[in-house]
Amino acid sequence: MNKMASIQKRKDKYNVVYYYADKYGKQKQKWESFRTLREAKKRKAEVELQQANRTFIAPSTTTLNEFWPRYVDLYGCNKWSISTMEKNTALFTTYISPYLGHYKLDEIRPITIEQYYANLKESENTKKTGKVSTRVVAEVHRILRCTFNVAVKWEYISNNPFLKVDTPKHDYEKREIWTANQIAKALEVCEDPKLSIAIQLAFACSLRMGEVLGLTWDNVHISEDDFACGDTHIYIKQQLERARTDAIEKLNNKDVLFIFPQFEKKKNATRLILKTPKTDSSVRKIWLPNTLACFLKQWKEDQSKYKEAYGDAYHDYNLVICQPNGIPCDGSIIRKGLSKLEKEAGLPHVVFHSLRHTSTTYKLKLNNGDIKATQGDTGHSQADMVMDLYSHILDEDRRVNAQKFEDSFYKQHIENYVDVPQANKKVDIDKVLEKIKQDPDLLQLLIATLSGD
């Protein structure tokens, strides 16, 4: 039977001392240090209760660096997508392992975590352009919370210290988005047909960039019959993504539909792939506006001319958005094209994904807030994500809301209580000129005024 736990003070630390049996049945002594007597008493009570209930888990000798590979092999390979594998591996290698990797799992306590986050926020980011962002710290917390949940489940530790730490606050950066008028201006200036089609697919069909670049002609339905019955549409069944070859191999080609050959001359650690969409709800049918369907039809005819011109040198992957010789368009090509277009059109800088934001907001306005119909186009797994992520209601529309409230409530019910200054209404110059032309006396008066008579 284990001896009762005790508390011993050394300098400014309170130590909980207890005995336990290791996996070989041998009695071991364990010291755990705490800053306050209150924390030590709480831990002492936990140990005694767990030992009495035979739920006590012996202290782990496994470090976080030792646990991580097993966690990835047994958990990550079953739960993660290729992009998640890449992201989590990079975050662990860069921001977690150097700081916490040498700690044994049961040595990581809430105070350890709080200090780690404080240090991380003051560290330089990988691009050496500033400090580590709050977004990265929040992502690190998400990864470690899940990792330690699994460690508890596998009985490496008895509790998860990350559950006792608040999720680091992430300061969301409000990104610029284009209005429908700005998108129209961009399309008017755009001279690159594939970029124009990509922008229209993102805006009219609410597509992610990977969905735009992974769209193939067999999933585009723009036949004469489709036009005749008003059923021009596309199916989203796959997306294009650049992935590391080691991540693809680690997951044994999970979710991968096709791996493109390497087109670059020098050896690259990544490959372009076609993979299944982000979620089950991302597989969807989206109806096309007729004008966009006509643009697609013309673009397909133009591609046929490229095929004829390139002959055997054409790489035919049946992609809607591709380079002149048929090879897929990497996302960087679209991003560079969009950046160039912004400057040519004199428009604010936006990321390509923001076109999807504009699309969602625009559709919610057109359909009077029909969230389900909009969700069907965007492919979000939950309807509330449409409202949570895309509440980009333009200031112009919010002013309209205020004016409608003024007209429907205050002017109807609260008149004469206060003098309300009226906003200057916009003057229609054309109407003014037409009025002057129709009134000779007014015209003469205006001429006399301007001439100073």
C-alpha positions in Angstrom: 0.0 0.0 0.0 1.3 3.5 -0.9 2.2 5.9 1.8 0.2 9.1 2.2 1.5 12.1 0.2 3.2 14.9 2.0 4.1 18.5 1.4 7.6 19.8 2.0 8.8 23.4 1.6 12.2 24.1 0.0 13.2 27.7 -0.4 10.2 29.4 -2.1 8.7 26.1 -3.5 6.1 23.7 -2.1 6.8 20.1 -3.0 4.3 17.3 -3.0 6.1 14.1 -2.2 4.5 10.7 -2.8 5.3 7.1 -3.6 4.0 5.0 -6.4 4.7 1.6 -8.1 6.3 1.7 -11.5 5.3 -0.7 -14.3 7.6 -3.4 -12.8 5.9 -3.0 -9.3 8.9 -1.3 -7.8 8.3 1.5 -5.3 9.4 4.9 -6.5 9.4 8.4 -4.9 8.2 11.4 -6.8 8.6 15.1 -6.0 6.4 17.7 -7.7 7.1 21.4 -7.2 4.5 24.2 -6.9 4.7 27.9 -6.4 1.9 28.2 -3.8 0.8 26.1 -0.9 -2.8 26.1 -2.3 -1.6 24.4 -5.5 0.4 21.9 -3.6 -2.5 21.0 -1.4 -4.7 20.5 -4.4 -2.2 18.2 -6.1 -1.7 16.2 -2.8 -5.5 15.6 -2.6 -5.6 14.5 -6.3 -2.8 12.0 -5.8 -4.3 10.5 -2.7 -7.8 10.3 -4.2 -6.5 8.6 -7.4 -4.4 6.2 -5.4 -7.3 5.3 -3.2 -9.6 4.8 -6.3 -6.8 2.9 -8.1 -6.9 5.4 -11.0 -3.5 6.8 -10.4 -1.2 6.8 -13.4 2.5 6.5 -12.7 4.6 9.5 -13.7 5.6 9.5 -17.4 9.3 9.3 -18.4 8.3 10.1 -22.0 9.2 13.5 -23.3 7.0 15.5 -25.7 9.6 15.0 -28.4 9.4 11.2 -27.9 5.6 11.2 -27.7 5.0 13.3 -30.8 6.1 10.7 -33.5 3.9 8.0 -32.0 1.0 10.5 -31.7 1.4 11.4 -35.4 1.6 7.7 -36.5 -1.4 6.5 -34.5 -3.6 9.5 -34.4 -2.6 12.0 -37.1 -2.4 9.5 -39.9 -6.0 8.5 -39.2 -7.5 11.9 -38.5 -5.5 14.5 -40.5 -5.6 15.6 -44.1 -2.4 16.2 -46.0 -2.5 19.9 -45.5 -3.2 19.5 -41.8 -0.3 17.0 -41.5 2.0 19.6 -43.2 0.8 22.5 -41.0 0.9 20.6 -37.7 4.3 19.1 -38.4 5.7 22.6 -39.3 4.3 24.2 -36.2 5.6 21.4 -33.9 9.1 21.6 -35.4 9.3 25.3 -35.4 7.4 26.6 -32.4 6.8 23.6 -30.0 9.8 21.2 -30.0 12.5 23.9 -29.3 10.6 25.1 -26.3 8.7 22.2 -24.7 10.1 19.1 -26.5 12.6 18.2 -23.8 9.9 18.2 -21.0 8.5 15.0 -19.8 4.7 14.9 -20.4 3.8 15.1 -16.7 6.3 18.0 -16.1 4.3 20.4 -18.3 2.0 22.3 -15.9 -0.4 25.2 -16.5 2.2 27.7 -15.3 4.8 26.1 -17.7 2.3 26.7 -20.5 1.5 30.3 -19.6 5.2 31.1 -19.5 5.8 29.3 -22.8 3.1 31.3 -24.5 4.5 34.6 -23.1 7.9 33.7 -24.4 6.5 32.6 -27.8 4.7 35.9 -28.3 8.0 37.7 -27.9 9.9 35.4 -30.3 10.8 36.2 -33.9 8.7 34.6 -36.6 10.1 32.3 -39.2 10.1 35.0 -41.9 12.0 37.3 -39.5 9.5 40.0 -40.3 8.3 40.5 -36.7 7.1 38.6 -33.6 5.1 35.4 -33.7 1.5 36.2 -34.4 -1.4 35.6 -32.1 -2.8 33.3 -34.8 0.2 31.0 -34.5 0.0 30.9 -30.7 -3.7 30.0 -30.9 -2.9 27.2 -33.4 -0.1 25.9 -31.2 -2.5 25.8 -28.3 -5.1 23.9 -30.4 -2.5 21.3 -31.4 -1.1 20.7 -27.9 -4.5 20.6 -26.3 -5.5 17.7 -28.7 -2.1 16.0 -28.3 -2.4 16.0 -24.5 -6.0 14.8 -24.7 -4.7 11.7 -26.5 -1.9 11.3 -24.0 -4.5 11.1 -21.2 -6.6 8.7 -23.3 -3.5 6.5 -23.8 -2.7 6.8 -20.0 0.6 8.5 -20.4 -0.7 11.2 -18.0 -3.7 11.5 -15.7 -4.9 15.0 -16.8 -4.5 17.5 -19.6 -2.8 20.8 -18.3 -3.8 22.6 -21.5 -7.5 22.4 -20.5 -6.6 24.6 -17.5 -5.2 27.3 -19.7 -7.3 29.8 -21.6 -7.0 29.7 -25.4 -4.7 32.5 -26.4 -6.7 35.4 -27.8 -6.3 35.7 -31.6 -6.5 39.2 -32.9 -8.2 38.7 -36.3 -6.9 40.9 -39.0 -9.7 42.5 -40.9 -8.9 42.0 -44.6 -9.9 44.2 -47.4 -12.6 42.9 -49.8 -13.8 44.1 -53.1 -17.3 45.3 -53.7 -19.3 43.9 -56.7 -18.5 47.2 -58.5 -14.8 46.8 -57.9 -14.9 43.2 -59.2 -16.7 44.5 -62.3 -13.9 47.0 -62.8 -11.2 44.4 -62.4 -12.9 42.2 -65.0 -13.1 45.1 -67.4 -9.4 45.8 -67.0 -8.3 42.2 -67.0 -6.5 41.0 -70.1 -5.7 37.5 -68.9 -8.6 35.2 -69.8 -7.8 32.4 -67.4 -7.5 35.0 -64.5 -10.8 36.5 -65.6 -12.5 33.1 -65.5 -10.9 32.3 -62.2 -12.2 35.5 -60.6 -15.7 34.9 -62.0 -15.8 31.4 -60.7 -14.8 32.5 -57.2 -17.3 35.4 -57.2 -20.3 33.9 -59.0 -19.9 30.3 -57.7 -18.3 31.0 -54.3 -15.4 28.7 -55.0 -12.2 28.3 -53.0 -9.0 28.8 -55.0 -8.2 25.0 -54.9 -11.7 24.3 -56.2 -11.3 26.8 -59.1 -7.9 25.3 -60.1 -9.1 21.7 -59.7 -12.2 22.1 -61.9 -12.2 19.9 -64.9 -14.3 20.2 -68.1 -16.2 16.9 -67.4 -17.7 18.7 -64.4 -18.8 21.8 -66.4 -22.2 21.4 -68.0 -22.7 24.1 -70.7 -24.3 22.2 -73.6 -27.0 23.6 -75.8 -29.5 21.5 -73.9 -28.2 22.9 -70.6 -28.8 26.4 -71.9 -32.2 25.5 -73.3 -33.5 24.2 -70.0 -31.8 26.8 -67.8 -29.5 24.2 -66.2 -26.0 25.3 -66.9 -24.0 24.2 -63.8 -20.7 22.9 -62.5 -20.0 20.0 -60.0 -17.3 20.5 -57.4 -15.8 17.0 -56.7 -12.1 17.8 -56.3 -9.5 20.5 -55.6 -6.0 21.3 -56.6 -3.4 21.6 -53.9 0.4 21.7 -53.6 1.6 19.1 -51.0 4.9 17.9 -49.7 5.8 14.4 -51.0 6.8 13.2 -47.5 3.3 14.2 -46.2 1.7 12.4 -49.2 3.7 9.3 -48.4 3.2 9.5 -44.7 -0.6 9.4 -45.2 -0.3 6.7 -47.9 -1.9 8.9 -50.6 -5.0 9.5 -48.4 -7.6 11.6 -50.2 -5.3 11.9 -53.2 -7.1 11.4 -56.6 -4.2 12.2 -58.9 -0.5 13.3 -58.6 0.8 15.5 -61.4 4.2 14.8 -62.7 7.0 17.2 -61.7 7.1 19.9 -64.3 10.0 21.9 -62.8 13.5 21.0 -64.0 15.1 21.1 -60.5 13.9 18.5 -57.9 11.1 19.8 -55.7 10.0 18.5 -52.3 6.4 19.3 -53.3 3.9 18.1 -55.9 0.6 19.4 -57.3 -2.2 17.0 -56.6 -5.9 16.6 -57.2 -7.6 15.6 -53.9 -11.1 15.2 -52.5 -12.7 18.4 -51.3 -12.3 19.9 -47.8 -15.5 18.4 -46.4 -18.4 16.2 -47.5 -20.5 19.3 -47.9 -17.9 20.8 -50.3 -19.0 18.2 -52.9 -21.8 20.2 -54.5 -23.7 21.3 -57.7 -23.6 25.1 -58.4 -25.7 26.7 -61.1 -24.0 29.1 -63.4 -25.2 32.6 -64.5 -25.8 32.4 -68.3 -23.1 35.0 -69.0 -20.5 33.1 -67.1 -21.6 29.9 -68.9 -21.0 31.7 -72.2 -17.6 32.9 -71.1 -16.7 29.3 -70.2 -17.9 28.1 -73.6 -15.7 30.7 -75.3 -12.7 29.8 -73.1 -13.1 26.1 -73.9 -13.0 27.0 -77.6 -9.8 29.1 -77.0 -8.2 26.2 -75.2 -8.9 24.0 -78.3 -6.8 26.4 -80.3 -4.0 26.2 -77.8 -4.1 22.4 -78.1 -3.9 22.6 -81.8 -1.0 25.1 -81.7 1.1 23.1 -79.1 0.3 19.7 -80.7 2.2 16.9 -78.9 3.7 19.3 -76.5 0.3 20.0 -74.9 -0.4 18.4 -71.6 -4.1 17.6 -71.6 -5.4 17.1 -68.0 -8.8 18.4 -68.9 -8.4 21.4 -66.5 -10.6 24.5 -66.9 -7.9 26.8 -65.5 -4.5 25.9 -66.9 -1.4 27.3 -68.6 -1.3 27.7 -72.4 0.4 24.3 -72.7 -2.2 22.6 -70.5 -0.2 22.1 -67.3 -2.0 23.1 -64.1 -1.9 26.6 -62.7 -0.2 26.8 -59.3 -1.9 29.1 -56.9 1.1 31.5 -57.0 0.4 32.2 -60.7 -3.1 33.3 -59.9 -1.9 35.4 -56.9 0.7 37.2 -59.0 -1.9 37.8 -61.7 -4.3 39.3 -59.2 -1.6 41.5 -57.7 -0.7 42.9 -61.1 -4.4 43.4 -61.9 -5.0 45.4 -58.7 -2.3 47.9 -59.7 -3.6 48.2 -63.3 -7.1 48.8 -62.1 -6.2 51.0 -59.2 -8.0 48.7 -56.8 -7.1 47.9 -53.1 -5.0 44.8 -52.4 -7.0 41.7 -51.6 -6.3 38.0 -51.3 -8.0 35.7 -53.8 -10.0 34.0 -51.1 -11.7 37.4 -50.3 -13.6 37.0 -53.6 -15.4 34.1 -52.0 -16.2 36.4 -49.0 -17.6 39.1 -51.4 -19.6 36.4 -53.2 -21.2 35.2 -50.0 -22.1 38.7 -48.8 -23.5 39.6 -52.3 -25.7 36.5 -52.4 -27.0 37.1 -49.0 -28.1 40.5 -50.1 -29.6 39.2 -53.3 -31.6 36.5 -51.7 -32.6 38.5 -48.6 -30.5 36.5 -46.2 -31.3 33.0 -47.4 -28.5 31.3 -45.5 -29.3 27.8 -46.6 -29.3 28.7 -50.3 -26.0 30.6 -49.9 -24.5 27.7 -47.9 -25.4 25.3 -50.8 -23.1 27.4 -53.0 -20.3 28.0 -50.5 -20.1 24.3 -49.4 -19.8 25.2 -45.7 -20.4 22.3 -43.4 -22.5 24.5 -41.0 -24.9 27.2 -41.8 -23.7 29.5 -39.0 -20.3 29.6 -40.5 -21.8 31.6 -43.4 -22.8 34.3 -41.0 -19.9 34.1 -38.6 -17.2 34.3 -41.3 -18.9 36.5 -43.8 -20.6 39.3 -42.1 -19.1 41.8 -44.5 -22.0 44.1 -44.8 -20.9 47.2 -46.6 -21.1 50.6 -44.9 -23.3 51.9 -47.7 -25.9 49.2 -46.9 -25.7 49.9 -43.2 -26.4 53.6 -43.9 -29.4 52.5 -45.9 -30.6 50.5 -42.8 -30.3 53.6 -40.7 -32.3 55.7 -43.2 -35.0 53.0 -43.5 -35.3 53.0 -39.6 -35.6 56.8 -39.7 -38.3 56.7 -42.3 -40.3 53.8 -40.8 -40.1 54.7 -37.1 -39.0 58.2 -36.2 -40.8 60.0 -39.0 -43.9 58.0 -38.3 -44.0 58.1 -34.5 -41.5 60.6 -33.1 -42.0 63.7 -35.1 -41.6 67.3 -33.8 -39.7 66.3 -30.7 -36.4 67.5 -32.0 -35.1 69.4 -35.0 -33.4 66.9 -37.2 -30.9 68.2 -39.7 -31.4 66.7 -43.1 -28.5 65.1 -45.0 -27.5 66.7 -48.2 -28.9 64.6 -51.0 -26.7 63.9 -54.0 -27.4 66.2 -56.9 -28.0 64.6 -60.3 -26.1 67.0 -62.6 -27.7 65.7 -65.7 -31.2 66.3 -64.4 -30.2 69.9 -63.3 -28.8 70.7 -66.8 -31.9 69.3 -68.4 -34.1 71.4 -66.2 -32.1 74.5 -67.1 -32.3 73.8 -70.8 -36.1 73.6 -70.5 -36.4 76.9 -68.7 -35.0 79.9 -70.8 -35.5 82.4 -67.9 -33.5 80.1 -65.5 -30.8 79.7 -68.1 -30.4 83.5 -68.6 -30.3 84.0 -64.8 -27.6 81.4 -64.5 -25.5 83.1 -67.3 -25.9 86.5 -65.6 -24.8 85.1 -62.3 -21.7 83.4 -63.7 -20.7 86.5 -65.7 -21.0 88.7 -62.6 -23.7 91.0 -63.9 
